[in-house]
Amino acid sequence: MSKEMPQSIEETEIFQNNSNLADFFNTACSRHKDLVAFESFDVEMSFGQLAERVNHLASWFAQHANVGDKVAVMMPNMMAYPVIVYGALKAGMTVVNINPLYTKRELEHVLKDSEARILLCWEGAGAGGASASLASVEKVVLTTVGDLLGFKGKIINLVVRKIKKLVPKFSLSSTLAFAKVMQGGTKEVFTDIDLPIEHMAFLQYTGGTTGVSKGAILTHRNLMANAAQAYHIFNPEWFKSKPSKDDQVVVICPLPLYHIFALTAHTFALFYHGAKNVLITNPRDLKTFVGTLKKHEFHVMSGVNTLFEALLNNEDFRKLDFSRFISALSGGMATLPSTAERWKDVTGTVLLQAYGLTETSPLVTAMEYDSPAFTGSIGKVALFTEVEVRDDSGQVLPIGEAGELCVRGPQVMQGYWRTEDSGVDESGWFNTGDIATIDETDHVFIVDRKKDMIIVSGFNVYPNEVEAVVAEHPAVLECGCVGVESEKSQEAVKVFAVLREGQSLTAEELITFCREKLTAYKVPKHVEFIAELPKTNVGKVLRRELKNLN
C-alpha cells in the first residue's frame, strides 16, 4: 500500500484491487494461500483450503438458488461459517445472519421479513426451526460443530450431542446435511459472477432490543469500505510490533461472527490481511476458552466489557503469557474505566475501544492503535467518515456539548429493508440514537443511548456514568442502571447489582458509596441485588428487561 494517504475510499488498496467481495476473497486467498485462515478446536484451515471449499459451495448455491436470493445463516462460531458466508457472497446471494439463540417469534419475523429461500442452521438450533414457520424457506441445510474438522469433528459432535446434550430432539422435513452438500456435486471451478459493488451483500438485522428488529441493507461497497477503514485505523505496524514465530498475526475470535462487530473485524478486515482467526464457539465456557488461549501466541482479541470482566476474574487467564499480546478491541457496549484499568494491570496492554452500529457496517470511530492509555473516548472517526453532534432540532452543537451523534460515510447502510423510513436522510446522514460529545482534539465520547437517558427533576442522568461508579465498588461484579417512575422527580435512578462471590453489601452502603462520587440527582434512589443481569448474545446489558423487573 502506498504510504500516501488516499484521497477517497476508491483510492484505498482494497478498492484499487477488488471490484466486489468475491474479488476481495480471491485476493486474500491468493496472497495468503499457505497461511492458516481459521482454526476451530485445534483444527486449521488454510486460505487455500478455504478457497476450494468456498468455490464448491458457491457452485451448489448457484444450482439451487438465484442471484439476489436471501440465504439465512443461523449458527455459532464454527468452521462452516466462513465457508457458507463467502460461498453465498460469491454466488451473488445476500446473507441474512440469525442469532441461533433466537426465540420462535424472533426467528419467524426475520425469515418472513427477509424472504430467505435457504436456511443453513446449526443442529443445536434446529428445534427452534422445527417449531417455527419457515415462511419462504425452500431448503434447510443442517450444520454441526464438527463439520470440516475431519475425524476430530466426529468426536466433537458426539460430545456436543451425547455428553453436553446441546442438541435437542426435533423433526424438520426435507433437510440436507451440510457435510453431504460439501461431499457431493461436481468439483468444477466456480466461475465468478460480475457483481456490481452496490449489490446487497448482507441483510443484517438489528438486535431488536426495542421492538421488532429491522434489516439493515449492507452492500459489497459498505463492507469493503469498512474493511479499508479498519486497516487505516489499526496501522499495519501495530501487527508487526510483536511478531510470532511464523510471523502470522493470531487473532482470538470469541464474539459471534453473525454479529456485525465480529463479522467485519474477523471475516473481512483481519482476514484480508492474512490473520489467523481462532474461533471460540462458546466463550461462556471459560475453562475451554482459556485453555485455547494457552495454546497460542495470540496477538489480538475482540470482545465486550462483560467478557473482559469474566476473563479478568478467571485465575487461569491472569496467569497466561501476554508477551506477544498487542491489545484487545472492545466494542458492542461501553467499556468501563475500572475494567480497562484491571486489563492494563493483568495484560500490560491498553483496551482499544471502538464504536459502531449495525447500520454502519459497523465501524465509525476507534482509539488509535498506539494509544498510551484508556481515556473513555471511543477515539477518532474512521477514514472518509463525517460525524456531527446535533440537538433535538437538528442543529449542530459546538465542541464539548452533548447531543445525538450523526454519521455519514461509505460504510453507512443503504437503508432499512421494507420500511417506510429508510433511516438515512437524503444527504446520507444516519442518526445513531447515541448521545455524544466531541472534544477539541476530535476525540469522540459516548455519553449514553438517547432512549436510555433518565430525567431527574429536569436534569439528564446517563446510566453509563452511574454504572461506571457502581462498578468501582469492590463487592460489585456487574451492574445495570435504569430510570423508574417517581412522583417527585419525573424519574428516579435505580441500580441492579450482581455481587462478587462471597461478598455482602447493603443498598444503603452502595448508595453512600455513590454519594461520594456523583452529584446528588445522579445518586441511585433504589438498589436491587440480583443473581444475573439480562444480556444480549454479545453480553450487552438489556436495560429494557431490567425495567420489566421493577
ABEGO torsion letter per residue (X at the ends): XBABBBABAAABAAAAABABAAAAAAAAAAAAAABBABBBGGBBBBAAAAAAAAAAAAAAAAAABBBGBBBBBBBBBBAAAAAAAAAAAAAGBBBBBBBAABBAAAAAAAAAAAGBABBBBBAAAAAAAAABBAEABABBBBBBAABGAEAAAAAAAAAAAAAAGABBBBBBBGBBBAAAAAABEBABBBBBBBBBAABBABBBBBAGABEBBBBBBBBAAAAAAAAAAAAAABBAAAAAABBBAAGBBBBBBABBAABAAAAAAAAAAAAAAGBBBBBBABAABAAAAAAAAAABBBABBBEBAAAAAAAAABAAAAABBAAABAEBBBBGBBBBAAAAAAAAAAAGBBBBBBBBBAAAOABABBBBAABABBAGBAEBBBBGBBBBBBBAAGBBBBBGBBBBBBBBEAABBAEBBGBABAGBBAAGBBBAGBBBBBBAAGBBBBAEBAAABBBBGGBBBBAAAAAAAAAABAABABBBBBBBBBAAAGBBBBBBBBBBBGBBBBAAAAAAAAAAABBAAABBABBBBBABBBBBAAGBBBAAAAAAAX
